Structure formats: C-alpha cells, structure tokens
Amino acid sequence: RDHRKLGKELELFAFSSKVGQGLPLWLPKGAALRQRLEDFLKKALKKGGYEMVVTPHIGQKDLYVTSGHYEKYGEDSFQPIKTPKMDEEFLLKPMNCPHHCEIYNFKPFSYKDLPKRYAEFGTVYRYEQSGELHGMTRVRSFTQDDAHIFMTEDQIVDEIKDLVKLYDYMYSVFGLEYHIELSTRPEDKYIGEIATWDRAEKALADALDNMGKEYILNPGDGAFYGPKLDFKLKDSMKRIWQCGTIQLDMNLPERFDLTYIDSNGEKKRPVMLHRALYGSIERFIGILIEHYAGAFPTWIAPVQVKVIPVNLEFHSDFVNKLNKKLIYFSFY
C-alpha cells in the first residue's frame, strides 16, 4: 500500500533531483485525480456560500512580518527572493491567510455583509529538512484547500457547526472516520492577549458542546494566533492522520487592521476562521492511495473508461466517435 510505490506504478506523480527534493511533479493521471478532488470540494463550497480567490505564490517579507509568520516560520521558510532592486525582499508564500486578509481589506464591509467566506487552492512552500521528507505526505511544495471566514463574534458557533457538518459529509464520502482534538494556547511564542485566547477557546468548546460532539483536549498545541480544532482521520489500516483543521483567530484581524461597520455605525474587528478539509492535497492523496490500496472509487479514479477496438479495420471509426463522446461528456 506504500503510496510512493503505487504512485509510481499508477503514474500519478514523480520527483526529480533536477527540480529539487520535496517538489512533486503531477503526471497527467495524478493531475486528473487531483482535479476531481478539487471539483468535488468546489461544488460543496459553492453551496456553502464560499467565493473562490487566487493569490500570488510570493509576497513581500513585511507581509509575513505583520502576520507573525516570519517570526514563527522564518527559519523554515525559503530565504528572501532576490530581485533587480536590492531594497526589495520577497518570500515564497508559507501560508495563504495574510493574502486573504488583504483581499478582505480591499473594500469596507457592513455587519450585513458578514460572514465573508474566501476559499483558495493555494500552493505554499516550507523548507522541510531533507530527512523529514516522505513521499507526498511531507513535501516542500503543497497545495492547501484553504479558506478564511470573516465574521462577527456572535456568528462563531453557527459557522463552526456548519463547518463540522461539512467535514462529516466530506470524510464520510471517502469512508474515513475521525475524532476531534481541541488545541489550546501554546505556552510561548503566541500572539495576542490571554483574555482573547480564553474567549476563543470557549467559543470552540461551546460550538462542539452545542452539537453534542465529543472532543479530546490537547493543551498547548494551538496555532500561534489562535486555538484550533484538529480532525484526526483514521484510514482503512486504523492509522491516524492530521488533515482537517478549524482555527479561530482573533489576532490577525487586529494585526491587519480589519474592520466592519456594526449596526450602530461603528467600526468593529471581525473574527477570522482558518479552515482546511483536505489540509494538503498532496498528503490527502497520499493517504487515499494507501487507504484504497490504489483501487480508487470510480468517480475519482484517474482512468475510468478504456475503449478497446477488437478489429481496427471494422471498429476504428466507431471507436473514435465513441471516444470523442466520452471525452465531451466528461466535461459536462
């Protein structure tokens, strides 16, 4: 079931020493599998009121200084990109959230406009040590099915309840069980006030309690900007994988000066949810390969139909017409 072996045999992905360690190359069949997973999620997101956005693969260093990602991940990020102007410093994007904060800042919002749900299949880059790299489950370039929800504080419980229902649906389609861990404020290297963290942790717990969802407390393992719910998946071999996450953030809106106009005409800070279902597309596909032992359900299988002529002299015209019809209907 090793996804590295099956991935090669099924012609899904490859790695090249000339391209670099931990930088996967998606082959045509792997790209088809990946696209079907993205399309499946995009349909669910559209129903859930999400708007798709696209952001650059790089950003100015100051962007990640503002967000706190540079202080937290600077040593694990690719070093500043050289440009013709010596006073410019850019980094390969380690996270999508700073970019989405800037999208939110594009125009003013009223409380009537919230929640705003921005989603992106955004590729990010982390300089993992070579000894930590492992097939598709630990790479240096990976795509997150990332989304950020900007809302009022009294919308938190309902948004989280809707998200958990979405996670229930998505994971059940793949036959993946899960349990939830509530990760609280780290002991150090966190941003914001403790009182803010306490409110955020309580809001997450209240949402789960309201749904009757059981969870395990995981003290000190929250993100540096807020507490989170981690969805630990169990595959067909009973192994546990970290994939989905919901992170409640009351700190980045402060750092990026995000606001909305409340019912009294006053400026207020929105609350921000970071969320991912697949987590990393690369890791999720690696998990699915081993979960299904390479025998994917037909709807996501890279090869679903093969048309084989028995006698080219008599069958070639019909086979070509049938093949064109199958290709046509695969897009509609």
Secondary structure as the mmCIF struct_conf table of DSSP 4:
data_model
#
loop_
_struct_conf.conf_type_id
_struct_conf.id
_struct_conf.beg_label_comp_id
_struct_conf.beg_label_asym_id
_struct_conf.beg_label_seq_id
_struct_conf.end_label_comp_id
_struct_conf.end_label_asym_id
_struct_conf.end_label_seq_id
HELX_RH_AL_P HELX_RH_AL_P1 HIS A 3 GLU A 9
TURN_TY1_P TURN_TY1_P1 LEU A 10 GLU A 11
STRN STRN1 PHE A 13 ALA A 14
TURN_TY1_P TURN_TY1_P2 SER A 17 VAL A 19
TURN_TY1_P TURN_TY1_P3 GLN A 21 GLY A 22
STRN STRN2 LEU A 25 TRP A 26
HELX_RH_AL_P HELX_RH_AL_P2 PRO A 28 LYS A 47
TURN_TY1_P TURN_TY1_P4 GLY A 48 GLY A 49
STRN STRN3 GLU A 51 MET A 52
BEND BEND1 HIS A 57 HIS A 57
STRN STRN4 ILE A 58 GLN A 60
HELX_RH_AL_P HELX_RH_AL_P3 LYS A 61 SER A 67
TURN_TY1_P TURN_TY1_P5 GLY A 68 GLY A 68
HELX_RH_AL_P HELX_RH_AL_P4 HIS A 69 TYR A 73
HELX_RH_3T_P HELX_RH_3T_P1 GLY A 74 ASP A 76
BEND BEND2 SER A 77 SER A 77
HELX_LH_PP_P HELX_LH_PP_P1 PHE A 78 PRO A 80
STRN STRN5 ILE A 81 ILE A 81
HELX_LH_PP_P HELX_LH_PP_P2 LYS A 82 LYS A 82
BEND BEND3 PRO A 84 LYS A 85
TURN_TY1_P TURN_TY1_P6 MET A 86 ASP A 87
STRN STRN6 PHE A 90 LEU A 92
BEND BEND4 PRO A 94 PRO A 94
BEND BEND5 ASN A 96 ASN A 96
HELX_RH_AL_P HELX_RH_AL_P5 CYS A 97 TYR A 104
TURN_TY1_P TURN_TY1_P7 ASN A 105 PHE A 106
BEND BEND6 LYS A 107 LYS A 107
STRN STRN7 SER A 110 SER A 110
HELX_RH_3T_P HELX_RH_3T_P2 TYR A 111 ASP A 113
STRN STRN8 LYS A 116 TYR A 125
HELX_RH_3T_P HELX_RH_3T_P3 SER A 130 GLU A 132
STRN STRN9 HIS A 134 HIS A 134
TURN_TY1_P TURN_TY1_P8 GLY A 135 THR A 137
STRN STRN10 ARG A 138 ARG A 138
BEND BEND7 ARG A 140 ARG A 140
STRN STRN11 SER A 141 MET A 151
HELX_RH_3T_P HELX_RH_3T_P4 GLU A 153 GLN A 155
HELX_RH_AL_P HELX_RH_AL_P6 ILE A 156 VAL A 173
TURN_TY1_P TURN_TY1_P9 PHE A 174 GLY A 175
STRN STRN12 GLU A 177 SER A 183
BEND BEND8 GLU A 187 LYS A 189
BEND BEND9 GLY A 192 GLY A 192
HELX_RH_AL_P HELX_RH_AL_P7 ILE A 194 MET A 211
TURN_TY1_P TURN_TY1_P10 GLY A 212 GLY A 212
STRN STRN13 ILE A 216 ASN A 218
TURN_TY1_P TURN_TY1_P11 PRO A 219 GLY A 220
BEND BEND10 GLY A 222 GLY A 222
STRN STRN14 ALA A 223 ALA A 223
TURN_TY1_P TURN_TY1_P12 PHE A 224 TYR A 225
STRN STRN15 GLY A 226 GLY A 226
STRN STRN16 LYS A 228 LYS A 234
TURN_TY1_P TURN_TY1_P13 SER A 236 MET A 237
STRN STRN17 ILE A 240 ASP A 249
BEND BEND11 MET A 250 ASN A 251
HELX_RH_AL_P HELX_RH_AL_P8 LEU A 252 ARG A 255
TURN_TY1_P TURN_TY1_P14 PHE A 256 ASP A 257
STRN STRN18 TYR A 260 ILE A 261
TURN_TY1_P TURN_TY1_P15 SER A 263 ASN A 264
BEND BEND12 GLY A 265 GLY A 265
STRN STRN19 LYS A 267 LYS A 268
HELX_LH_PP_P HELX_LH_PP_P3 ARG A 269 PRO A 270
STRN STRN20 VAL A 271 SER A 280
HELX_RH_AL_P HELX_RH_AL_P9 ILE A 281 HIS A 291
TURN_TY1_P TURN_TY1_P16 TYR A 292 GLY A 294
TURN_TY1_P TURN_TY1_P17 THR A 298 ILE A 300
BEND BEND13 PRO A 302 PRO A 302
BEND BEND14 VAL A 310 VAL A 310
HELX_RH_AL_P HELX_RH_AL_P10 LEU A 312 PHE A 329
TURN_TY1_P TURN_TY1_P18 SER A 330 PHE A 331
#
